[in-house]
Amino acid sequence: MNVTGGDGGPKHFGSLLTITDYSSDAHVFSGGIAFRPSNQWLLQLRGNAITTTAEMDKPMMPDVTTEVEEQIHAGIWDYSMIDAYSDLDYEQFDISADGSYQLTPKVRLNVGATYRDLTDNEGYVYGIESGSLWIVRTGITYDW
């Protein structure tokens, strides 16, 4: 639909907007330790704990006039759930253990594992996304 103003040119309606408060809190706790029981062995243990929450106050959107609704087919926009859409509440925990063994002065064998767990208390975009996983790594390091 071509909507024109009084001078025959295009009619501009502007944008609907509002300002609302959004707050977020994130807490991260990390720790680690390395231990060398011999010249050949190096052992490491690391961990993280993360908690995050965020929320937005309900916005007060301006009304769309009947003229604008009819002319640009805006319909009736429902902003009643937009504040809940931006809520976050999750905890994440991970712990890693790594070890390496020196075979020769230039070659080292490496092995490691990480366990990660995410607990999503408030679905966001794709819903609740809680879960856990294991990551296992092995490798050989060669120093030039």
VENDAHU-V410842 format. One record per residue. N is the residue number from 0. RES is the residue in one small letter. PHI is phi in degrees with one decimal (none if undefined). OMEGA is omega as a letter, one per 20 degrees, with the letter a starting at -180 (999 if undefined). D_FIRST is the distance of its C-alpha to the first C-alpha in whole Angstrom. Layout:
BEGIN
N | RES | PHI | OMEGA | D_FIRST
N | RES | PHI | OMEGA | D_FIRST
END
This chain:
BEGIN
0 | m | none | a | 0
1 | n | -96.6 | a | 4
2 | v | -103.9 | a | 6
3 | t | -119.2 | r | 10
4 | g | -86.8 | a | 13
5 | g | -61.7 | a | 16
6 | d | -91.1 | r | 17
7 | g | 88.9 | r | 14
8 | g | -82.8 | a | 14
9 | p | -65.7 | r | 11
10 | k | -97.9 | a | 12
11 | h | -108.8 | a | 13
12 | f | -102.3 | a | 14
13 | g | 82.3 | a | 17
14 | s | -120.0 | r | 19
15 | l | -88.7 | r | 20
16 | l | -149.9 | r | 24
17 | t | -153.1 | r | 27
18 | i | -114.0 | a | 31
19 | t | -141.6 | a | 33
20 | d | -81.9 | r | 37
21 | y | -132.2 | r | 37
22 | s | -128.9 | r | 41
23 | s | -142.5 | r | 42
24 | d | -129.3 | r | 46
25 | a | -134.6 | r | 47
26 | h | -127.4 | a | 51
27 | v | -125.6 | r | 53
28 | f | -119.4 | a | 56
29 | s | -130.6 | r | 58
30 | g | -157.6 | r | 61
31 | g | -164.3 | r | 63
32 | i | -147.8 | r | 67
33 | a | -123.1 | a | 69
34 | f | -139.3 | r | 72
35 | r | -118.7 | a | 74
36 | p | -70.9 | r | 77
37 | s | -155.2 | r | 79
38 | n | -65.3 | a | 78
39 | q | -87.0 | a | 77
40 | w | -101.2 | r | 74
41 | l | -132.6 | a | 71
42 | l | -117.0 | a | 69
43 | q | -136.8 | r | 66
44 | l | -134.5 | a | 65
45 | r | -135.0 | r | 61
46 | g | -152.3 | r | 59
47 | n | -140.1 | r | 56
48 | a | -130.5 | a | 55
49 | i | -130.5 | r | 51
50 | t | -126.1 | a | 49
51 | t | -141.1 | r | 46
52 | t | -135.0 | r | 44
53 | a | -155.2 | r | 41
54 | e | -154.7 | a | 39
55 | m | -125.1 | r | 36
56 | d | -67.8 | r | 36
57 | k | -64.0 | r | 33
58 | p | -76.8 | r | 30
59 | m | -107.9 | a | 29
60 | m | -79.6 | r | 25
61 | p | -68.5 | r | 24
62 | d | -74.8 | r | 22
63 | v | -90.7 | a | 18
64 | t | -70.2 | r | 18
65 | t | -59.9 | a | 16
66 | e | -61.5 | a | 14
67 | v | -65.6 | r | 13
68 | e | -56.8 | a | 13
69 | e | -69.4 | a | 11
70 | q | -80.3 | a | 8
71 | i | -116.6 | r | 8
72 | h | 53.2 | a | 9
73 | a | -69.0 | a | 12
74 | g | 67.1 | r | 15
75 | i | -108.5 | a | 18
76 | w | -88.1 | a | 20
77 | d | -107.4 | r | 23
78 | y | -101.2 | a | 25
79 | s | -67.9 | a | 29
80 | m | -108.3 | a | 30
81 | i | -63.5 | a | 29
82 | d | -69.5 | r | 33
83 | a | -71.2 | a | 34
84 | y | -62.4 | a | 32
85 | s | -95.8 | r | 34
86 | d | -75.5 | r | 37
87 | l | -126.7 | r | 40
88 | d | -162.4 | a | 44
89 | y | -148.8 | r | 46
90 | e | -124.7 | r | 49
91 | q | -131.6 | r | 50
92 | f | -133.4 | r | 54
93 | d | -144.4 | r | 55
94 | i | -138.8 | a | 59
95 | s | -128.5 | r | 60
96 | a | -130.6 | a | 63
97 | d | -133.8 | r | 64
98 | g | -142.7 | r | 68
99 | s | -141.2 | a | 69
100 | y | -125.7 | a | 72
101 | q | -81.8 | r | 74
102 | l | -78.9 | r | 76
103 | t | -137.2 | r | 77
104 | p | -57.9 | a | 76
105 | k | -112.7 | a | 73
106 | v | -123.1 | r | 72
107 | r | -133.2 | r | 70
108 | l | -91.4 | a | 69
109 | n | -124.4 | r | 66
110 | v | -145.0 | a | 65
111 | g | -158.2 | r | 62
112 | a | -145.2 | r | 60
113 | t | -130.8 | r | 57
114 | y | -111.1 | a | 56
115 | r | -130.5 | r | 53
116 | d | -131.8 | r | 52
117 | l | -123.1 | r | 48
118 | t | -115.1 | a | 48
119 | d | -97.7 | a | 44
120 | n | -92.3 | a | 45
121 | e | -144.3 | a | 41
122 | g | -57.1 | a | 38
123 | y | -140.2 | r | 36
124 | v | 59.4 | a | 33
125 | y | -103.0 | r | 35
126 | g | 90.6 | a | 37
127 | i | -68.3 | a | 41
128 | e | -125.3 | r | 42
129 | s | -77.4 | r | 46
130 | g | 170.5 | r | 48
131 | s | -142.0 | r | 51
132 | l | -155.4 | r | 52
133 | w | -111.8 | r | 55
134 | i | -122.5 | r | 55
135 | v | -117.5 | a | 59
136 | r | -126.6 | r | 59
137 | t | -137.9 | r | 62
138 | g | -178.0 | r | 63
139 | i | -126.0 | r | 66
140 | t | -109.2 | r | 66
141 | y | -121.1 | r | 68
142 | d | -88.8 | a | 69
143 | w | -77.0 | 999 | 70
END
